[in-house]
Amino acid sequence: MTSTKIAVIGGSGIYDIDGLQDAQWTTVETPWGAPSDAILTGSLDGVEMAFLPRHGRGHVHTPSSVPYRANIDALKRIGCTDVISVSAVGSFREEMAPGDFVIVDQFIDRTVAREKSFFGTGCVAHVSVAHPTCPRLSNACETAAKAAGVTTHRGGTYLAMEGPQFSTLAESKMYRTSWGADVIGMTNMPEAKLAREAELCYASVAMITDYDSWHPDHGEVDVTRIIETLTGNADKGRDMVRRLPTLLGADRTPCAHRCDRALEFAILTRPDARDPAMLAKLDAVAGRVL
């Protein structure tokens, strides 16, 4: 049995964890460059916690410039076991309204300008992301969000677009009708894929701010209205996060869904053909199997 260490990656509107004991900002170096920011560490209800602002304090990173590999490596490197992603999204469903949360379970990756894997020439690996989120962790997020008084939808497909612009009307209609997506955002890919490669349980909590541009009664995305909704969502999101340590507990057994053993049969390169320089970079994310 290991100890739980919960990491929260905060998106737009969430920049810290309320009530964190012994809180301190820690700079973490990784072979993949600097993370988005220093990591806030401490404990809450007897459980270790870590918080990483995805865009950096002051919101300095665009969705495309977020150093996703460095972020996930840094969280793994400091001993995190579970990663909860909190992010702002637009909704393609009337019933998924601004102010609601969606516990995402699937993704469509439309990003094109980001490094999406820790592995490559010199050490080739293929992990399964058929089910990219952890049901156990998602259960805890759903329970915590509902206890915080949030209208919460369990299950939904998140379409990850490159950004930074919002969708055209034609794109919004296509994603909603032809592709069957439920929400749209810019940051959960390749974050979820990298978390799986790092053998971290990952859950995505999507906080709805708008109806994208498809809704005939709401028109195009309005940043002013988004910010207003973000403010309310952020308070709810922090309340949800405060409830997670009690739900997950300090002691952690192996993940029943094998998120923490995703690399067991994933690495294809023969040991004698592996590049030592690449292996050195993989020391945190794949050290268990290498």
MIVOSE-165814 format. One record per residue (C-alpha): residue number from 1; x, y, z. Coordinates in nm, 4 decimals. Layout:
<nodes>
+-----+----------+----------+----------+
|   n |       px |       py |       pz |
+-----+----------+----------+----------+
| NUM |        X |        Y |        Z |
...
+-----+----------+----------+----------+
</nodes>
This chain:
<nodes>
+-----+----------+----------+----------+
|   n |       px |       py |       pz |
+-----+----------+----------+----------+
|   1 |   0.0000 |   0.0000 |   0.0000 |
|   2 |   0.1296 |   0.3464 |  -0.0911 |
|   3 |   0.0365 |   0.6962 |   0.0212 |
|   4 |  -0.2041 |   0.9082 |  -0.1787 |
|   5 |  -0.0731 |   1.2352 |  -0.3175 |
|   6 |  -0.3367 |   1.4294 |  -0.5078 |
|   7 |  -0.2317 |   1.6695 |  -0.7805 |
|   8 |  -0.4696 |   1.9341 |  -0.9058 |
|   9 |  -0.3950 |   2.1014 |  -1.2376 |
|  10 |  -0.5928 |   2.4234 |  -1.2294 |
|  11 |  -0.7128 |   2.5886 |  -1.5457 |
|  12 |  -0.8698 |   2.9271 |  -1.6023 |
|  13 |  -1.0049 |   3.0671 |  -1.2759 |
|  14 |  -0.8436 |   2.8286 |  -1.0248 |
|  15 |  -0.4980 |   2.9291 |  -0.9077 |
|  16 |  -0.4570 |   2.7688 |  -0.5644 |
|  17 |  -0.6044 |   2.5271 |  -0.3078 |
|  18 |  -0.7901 |   2.6781 |  -0.0131 |
|  19 |  -0.6910 |   2.5628 |   0.3360 |
|  20 |  -0.3694 |   2.3878 |   0.2360 |
|  21 |  -0.1527 |   2.3253 |   0.5436 |
|  22 |   0.2249 |   2.3806 |   0.5395 |
|  23 |   0.1847 |   2.5301 |   0.1935 |
|  24 |   0.4948 |   2.6168 |  -0.0025 |
|  25 |   0.5789 |   2.6812 |  -0.3652 |
|  26 |   0.8425 |   2.4385 |  -0.4928 |
|  27 |   1.0422 |   2.4694 |  -0.8138 |
|  28 |   1.0795 |   2.1350 |  -0.9927 |
|  29 |   1.3300 |   2.0739 |  -1.2711 |
|  30 |   1.2490 |   1.8186 |  -1.5425 |
|  31 |   1.4294 |   1.6798 |  -1.8510 |
|  32 |   1.1445 |   1.8235 |  -2.0570 |
|  33 |   1.2046 |   2.1837 |  -1.9534 |
|  34 |   1.0376 |   2.3985 |  -1.6904 |
|  35 |   0.6767 |   2.3302 |  -1.5870 |
|  36 |   0.4154 |   2.6022 |  -1.6228 |
|  37 |   0.5059 |   2.7327 |  -1.2785 |
|  38 |   0.6333 |   2.6277 |  -0.9393 |
|  39 |   0.4147 |   2.3674 |  -0.7668 |
|  40 |   0.2213 |   2.4490 |  -0.4503 |
|  41 |   0.2533 |   2.1577 |  -0.2064 |
|  42 |   0.1094 |   2.0876 |   0.1375 |
|  43 |  -0.1560 |   1.8707 |   0.2978 |
|  44 |  -0.5292 |   1.8778 |   0.3465 |
|  45 |  -0.7160 |   1.6533 |   0.5916 |
|  46 |  -0.4052 |   1.4387 |   0.6333 |
|  47 |  -0.3528 |   1.3816 |   0.2606 |
|  48 |  -0.0618 |   1.5244 |   0.0626 |
|  49 |  -0.1651 |   1.7676 |  -0.2103 |
|  50 |   0.0023 |   1.9445 |  -0.4991 |
|  51 |  -0.1314 |   2.2258 |  -0.7136 |
|  52 |   0.0014 |   2.3308 |  -1.0526 |
|  53 |  -0.1468 |   2.6331 |  -1.2338 |
|  54 |  -0.1663 |   2.5075 |  -1.5929 |
|  55 |  -0.1269 |   2.8503 |  -1.7501 |
|  56 |   0.1114 |   2.9783 |  -1.4803 |
|  57 |   0.0279 |   3.2416 |  -1.2221 |
|  58 |  -0.0920 |   3.5466 |  -1.4098 |
|  59 |  -0.2083 |   3.3253 |  -1.7001 |
|  60 |   0.1077 |   3.3552 |  -1.9115 |
|  61 |   0.0837 |   3.0342 |  -2.1191 |
|  62 |  -0.1492 |   2.9882 |  -2.4145 |
|  63 |  -0.3126 |   2.6452 |  -2.4518 |
|  64 |  -0.0521 |   2.5613 |  -2.7172 |
|  65 |   0.2479 |   2.6825 |  -2.5172 |
|  66 |   0.1646 |   2.4984 |  -2.1926 |
|  67 |   0.4619 |   2.2646 |  -2.1278 |
|  68 |   0.2473 |   1.9539 |  -2.0883 |
|  69 |   0.5337 |   1.7024 |  -2.0702 |
|  70 |   0.7197 |   1.9038 |  -1.8088 |
|  71 |   0.4007 |   1.9443 |  -1.6039 |
|  72 |   0.3203 |   1.5734 |  -1.5887 |
|  73 |   0.6843 |   1.4757 |  -1.5329 |
|  74 |   0.7119 |   1.7244 |  -1.2457 |
|  75 |   0.3993 |   1.5885 |  -1.0742 |
|  76 |   0.5220 |   1.2308 |  -1.1120 |
|  77 |   0.8697 |   1.3336 |  -0.9944 |
|  78 |   0.7401 |   1.4725 |  -0.6640 |
|  79 |   0.5398 |   1.1570 |  -0.5924 |
|  80 |   0.1882 |   1.2398 |  -0.7068 |
|  81 |  -0.0376 |   0.9379 |  -0.7584 |
|  82 |  -0.3627 |   1.0970 |  -0.8773 |
|  83 |  -0.4157 |   1.3933 |  -1.1089 |
|  84 |  -0.7373 |   1.5936 |  -1.1237 |
|  85 |  -0.7619 |   1.8309 |  -1.4169 |
|  86 |  -0.9929 |   2.1294 |  -1.3700 |
|  87 |  -1.0599 |   2.3358 |  -1.6807 |
|  88 |  -1.3065 |   2.5748 |  -1.8419 |
|  89 |  -1.5083 |   2.4503 |  -2.1389 |
|  90 |  -1.7900 |   2.5379 |  -2.3728 |
|  91 |  -2.0963 |   2.3137 |  -2.3965 |
|  92 |  -2.2582 |   2.1508 |  -2.6992 |
|  93 |  -2.5612 |   2.0298 |  -2.5001 |
|  94 |  -2.8607 |   2.2349 |  -2.3898 |
|  95 |  -2.8845 |   2.0382 |  -2.0658 |
|  96 |  -2.5158 |   2.0982 |  -1.9856 |
|  97 |  -2.5526 |   2.4631 |  -1.8936 |
|  98 |  -2.3042 |   2.7329 |  -1.7945 |
|  99 |  -2.2150 |   2.6813 |  -1.4282 |
| 100 |  -2.2505 |   2.3027 |  -1.4514 |
| 101 |  -1.9595 |   2.0581 |  -1.4210 |
| 102 |  -1.9004 |   1.7584 |  -1.6477 |
| 103 |  -1.6947 |   1.4597 |  -1.5336 |
| 104 |  -1.5338 |   1.3813 |  -1.8680 |
| 105 |  -1.4697 |   1.0205 |  -1.9721 |
| 106 |  -1.3726 |   1.0514 |  -2.3412 |
| 107 |  -1.1711 |   1.2836 |  -2.5639 |
| 108 |  -1.1434 |   1.3770 |  -2.9299 |
| 109 |  -0.7977 |   1.5221 |  -2.9908 |
| 110 |  -0.7909 |   1.7968 |  -3.2545 |
| 111 |  -0.4642 |   1.9547 |  -3.1375 |
| 112 |  -0.1787 |   1.9658 |  -3.3881 |
| 113 |   0.1011 |   2.1805 |  -3.2418 |
| 114 |   0.1962 |   1.9926 |  -2.9240 |
| 115 |   0.4341 |   1.7152 |  -2.8233 |
| 116 |   0.2078 |   1.4272 |  -2.7261 |
| 117 |   0.4373 |   1.1568 |  -2.5879 |
| 118 |   0.7338 |   1.1102 |  -2.3578 |
| 119 |   0.8530 |   0.8269 |  -2.5797 |
| 120 |   1.0186 |   0.8390 |  -2.9200 |
| 121 |   1.3263 |   0.7346 |  -3.1145 |
| 122 |   1.5416 |   0.5206 |  -2.8872 |
| 123 |   1.2555 |   0.4020 |  -2.6687 |
| 124 |   0.9251 |   0.3325 |  -2.8394 |
| 125 |   0.6073 |   0.2726 |  -2.6381 |
| 126 |   0.2369 |   0.2526 |  -2.7124 |
| 127 |  -0.0131 |   0.2862 |  -2.4269 |
| 128 |  -0.3878 |   0.2357 |  -2.4497 |
| 129 |  -0.6050 |   0.5428 |  -2.4023 |
| 130 |  -0.9295 |   0.3688 |  -2.4981 |
| 131 |  -1.0554 |   0.4724 |  -2.1553 |
| 132 |  -0.8436 |   0.7807 |  -2.0814 |
| 133 |  -0.9809 |   0.8704 |  -1.7390 |
| 134 |  -0.9814 |   0.6744 |  -1.4135 |
| 135 |  -1.3313 |   0.5687 |  -1.2979 |
| 136 |  -1.2257 |   0.5575 |  -0.9302 |
| 137 |  -1.0913 |   0.9123 |  -0.9406 |
| 138 |  -1.3873 |   1.0309 |  -1.1485 |
| 139 |  -1.6244 |   0.8853 |  -0.8878 |
| 140 |  -1.4571 |   1.0920 |  -0.6180 |
| 141 |  -1.4780 |   1.4074 |  -0.8294 |
| 142 |  -1.8466 |   1.3491 |  -0.9010 |
| 143 |  -1.9259 |   1.2935 |  -0.5326 |
| 144 |  -1.7250 |   1.5995 |  -0.4277 |
| 145 |  -1.8819 |   1.8245 |  -0.6922 |
| 146 |  -2.2362 |   1.7220 |  -0.5996 |
| 147 |  -2.1594 |   1.7718 |  -0.2299 |
| 148 |  -2.0408 |   2.1212 |  -0.3190 |
| 149 |  -2.3857 |   2.1900 |  -0.4641 |
| 150 |  -2.2834 |   2.1803 |  -0.8290 |
| 151 |  -2.5107 |   2.0426 |  -1.1016 |
| 152 |  -2.2829 |   1.7632 |  -1.2217 |
| 153 |  -2.3045 |   1.5465 |  -1.5333 |
| 154 |  -2.1263 |   1.2127 |  -1.5221 |
| 155 |  -1.9713 |   1.1192 |  -1.8538 |
| 156 |  -1.9070 |   1.3336 |  -2.1573 |
| 157 |  -1.6807 |   1.3645 |  -2.4589 |
| 158 |  -1.4363 |   1.6543 |  -2.4517 |
| 159 |  -1.3221 |   1.7868 |  -2.7885 |
| 160 |  -0.9744 |   1.9355 |  -2.7525 |
| 161 |  -0.9086 |   2.2090 |  -3.0090 |
| 162 |  -0.5783 |   2.3834 |  -3.0690 |
| 163 |  -0.6941 |   2.7387 |  -3.0078 |
| 164 |  -0.6356 |   3.0062 |  -2.9011 |
| 165 |  -0.9340 |   3.1206 |  -3.1087 |
| 166 |  -1.2793 |   2.9865 |  -3.0330 |
| 167 |  -1.4751 |   2.7772 |  -3.2856 |
| 168 |  -1.6378 |   2.9025 |  -3.6018 |
| 169 |  -2.0122 |   2.8469 |  -3.6182 |
| 170 |  -1.9615 |   2.5710 |  -3.8775 |
| 171 |  -1.7078 |   2.3922 |  -3.6573 |
| 172 |  -1.9281 |   2.4214 |  -3.3511 |
| 173 |  -2.2238 |   2.2677 |  -3.5338 |
| 174 |  -2.0077 |   1.9862 |  -3.6757 |
| 175 |  -1.8523 |   1.8969 |  -3.3391 |
| 176 |  -2.1968 |   1.8922 |  -3.1792 |
| 177 |  -2.3991 |   1.7009 |  -3.4377 |
| 178 |  -2.1693 |   1.4977 |  -3.6622 |
| 179 |  -1.9005 |   1.4194 |  -3.4066 |
| 180 |  -2.1142 |   1.3843 |  -3.0959 |
| 181 |  -1.8901 |   1.5860 |  -2.8646 |
| 182 |  -2.0395 |   1.7223 |  -2.5431 |
| 183 |  -1.7933 |   1.9922 |  -2.4392 |
| 184 |  -1.5030 |   2.1766 |  -2.6002 |
| 185 |  -1.1790 |   2.3011 |  -2.4500 |
| 186 |  -0.8153 |   2.3601 |  -2.5363 |
| 187 |  -0.6034 |   2.1961 |  -2.2650 |
| 188 |  -0.6897 |   1.8359 |  -2.1745 |
| 189 |  -0.4924 |   1.6990 |  -2.4680 |
| 190 |  -0.2195 |   1.5818 |  -2.4620 |
| 191 |  -0.2384 |   1.6136 |  -2.0833 |
| 192 |  -0.4536 |   1.3014 |  -2.0399 |
| 193 |  -0.2347 |   1.0961 |  -2.2766 |
| 194 |   0.0825 |   1.1972 |  -2.0937 |
| 195 |  -0.0708 |   1.1157 |  -1.7551 |
| 196 |  -0.1458 |   0.7656 |  -1.8820 |
| 197 |   0.2131 |   0.7251 |  -2.0058 |
| 198 |   0.3343 |   0.8364 |  -1.6632 |
| 199 |   0.1085 |   0.5757 |  -1.4969 |
| 200 |  -0.0916 |   0.8398 |  -1.3134 |
| 201 |  -0.4644 |   0.8106 |  -1.2490 |
| 202 |  -0.6304 |   1.1036 |  -1.4261 |
| 203 |  -0.9755 |   1.2609 |  -1.3966 |
| 204 |  -1.1099 |   1.5610 |  -1.5847 |
| 205 |  -1.3591 |   1.8054 |  -1.4358 |
| 206 |  -1.4881 |   2.0380 |  -1.7071 |
| 207 |  -1.6453 |   2.3602 |  -1.5782 |
| 208 |  -1.8910 |   2.4977 |  -1.8327 |
| 209 |  -1.8726 |   2.8705 |  -1.9047 |
| 210 |  -2.0701 |   2.9063 |  -2.2296 |
| 211 |  -2.2484 |   2.7312 |  -2.5187 |
| 212 |  -1.9628 |   2.7744 |  -2.7669 |
| 213 |  -2.1158 |   2.9323 |  -3.0814 |
| 214 |  -2.3826 |   2.6827 |  -3.1899 |
| 215 |  -2.6682 |   2.7953 |  -2.9636 |
| 216 |  -2.9180 |   3.0200 |  -3.1488 |
| 217 |  -3.0123 |   3.2074 |  -2.8307 |
| 218 |  -2.6614 |   3.2754 |  -2.7079 |
| 219 |  -2.4585 |   3.3625 |  -3.0173 |
| 220 |  -2.0823 |   3.3589 |  -3.0310 |
| 221 |  -1.8581 |   3.3137 |  -2.7291 |
| 222 |  -1.8350 |   3.6341 |  -2.5256 |
| 223 |  -1.5217 |   3.6601 |  -2.3117 |
| 224 |  -1.6869 |   3.9016 |  -2.0669 |
| 225 |  -1.9629 |   3.6524 |  -1.9914 |
| 226 |  -1.7091 |   3.3694 |  -1.9707 |
| 227 |  -1.5138 |   3.5544 |  -1.7025 |
| 228 |  -1.8317 |   3.6177 |  -1.5029 |
| 229 |  -1.9193 |   3.2478 |  -1.5085 |
| 230 |  -1.5581 |   3.1525 |  -1.4380 |
| 231 |  -1.5646 |   3.3438 |  -1.1123 |
| 232 |  -1.8597 |   3.1445 |  -0.9830 |
| 233 |  -1.7200 |   2.8173 |  -1.1164 |
| 234 |  -1.3858 |   2.8776 |  -0.9464 |
| 235 |  -1.5493 |   2.9019 |  -0.6047 |
| 236 |  -1.7371 |   2.5773 |  -0.6702 |
| 237 |  -1.4216 |   2.4138 |  -0.8023 |
| 238 |  -1.2215 |   2.5009 |  -0.4910 |
| 239 |  -1.5038 |   2.3648 |  -0.2745 |
| 240 |  -1.4955 |   2.0397 |  -0.4746 |
| 241 |  -1.1166 |   2.0097 |  -0.4361 |
| 242 |  -1.1395 |   2.0584 |  -0.0584 |
| 243 |  -1.3612 |   1.7492 |  -0.0352 |
| 244 |  -1.1338 |   1.5149 |  -0.2315 |
| 245 |  -0.8798 |   1.4178 |   0.0392 |
| 246 |  -1.1498 |   1.2763 |   0.2653 |
| 247 |  -1.3022 |   1.0802 |  -0.0227 |
| 248 |  -0.9727 |   0.9369 |  -0.1510 |
| 249 |  -0.8005 |   0.8808 |   0.1836 |
| 250 |  -0.4328 |   0.8836 |   0.2761 |
| 251 |  -0.3686 |   0.5157 |   0.1995 |
| 252 |  -0.3779 |   0.4042 |  -0.1603 |
| 253 |  -0.4119 |   0.0542 |  -0.3011 |
| 254 |  -0.3208 |  -0.0313 |  -0.6645 |
| 255 |  -0.5655 |   0.1136 |  -0.9152 |
| 256 |  -0.8331 |  -0.1423 |  -1.0033 |
| 257 |  -0.8338 |  -0.0022 |  -1.3579 |
| 258 |  -0.4562 |  -0.0440 |  -1.3945 |
| 259 |  -0.3849 |   0.3237 |  -1.4656 |
| 260 |  -0.0757 |   0.2878 |  -1.2457 |
| 261 |   0.0466 |  -0.0081 |  -1.4528 |
| 262 |  -0.0164 |   0.1292 |  -1.8018 |
| 263 |   0.3428 |   0.0725 |  -1.9153 |
| 264 |   0.3588 |  -0.2919 |  -1.8157 |
| 265 |   0.3463 |  -0.4184 |  -2.1747 |
| 266 |   0.3794 |  -0.0885 |  -2.3631 |
| 267 |   0.7527 |  -0.0574 |  -2.4323 |
| 268 |   0.8538 |  -0.2261 |  -2.7585 |
| 269 |   1.2215 |  -0.1331 |  -2.7972 |
| 270 |   1.4571 |  -0.4141 |  -2.6953 |
| 271 |   1.6651 |  -0.3317 |  -2.3849 |
| 272 |   1.9914 |  -0.3537 |  -2.5810 |
| 273 |   1.8581 |  -0.1100 |  -2.8444 |
| 274 |   1.7364 |   0.1591 |  -2.6074 |
| 275 |   1.9014 |   0.5011 |  -2.6187 |
| 276 |   2.0644 |   0.5793 |  -2.2795 |
| 277 |   1.9958 |   0.9512 |  -2.3232 |
| 278 |   1.6257 |   0.8826 |  -2.3769 |
| 279 |   1.6156 |   0.6472 |  -2.0782 |
| 280 |   1.7670 |   0.9190 |  -1.8597 |
| 281 |   1.4837 |   1.1542 |  -1.9569 |
| 282 |   1.2280 |   0.8856 |  -1.8721 |
| 283 |   1.3595 |   0.8263 |  -1.5207 |
| 284 |   1.0517 |   0.9664 |  -1.3450 |
| 285 |   0.7657 |   0.8788 |  -1.5766 |
| 286 |   0.8830 |   0.5260 |  -1.6683 |
| 287 |   1.1365 |   0.4393 |  -1.4002 |
| 288 |   0.9151 |   0.1617 |  -1.2637 |
| 289 |   0.9477 |  -0.0442 |  -1.5811 |
| 290 |   1.2897 |   0.0718 |  -1.7022 |
+-----+----------+----------+----------+
</nodes>
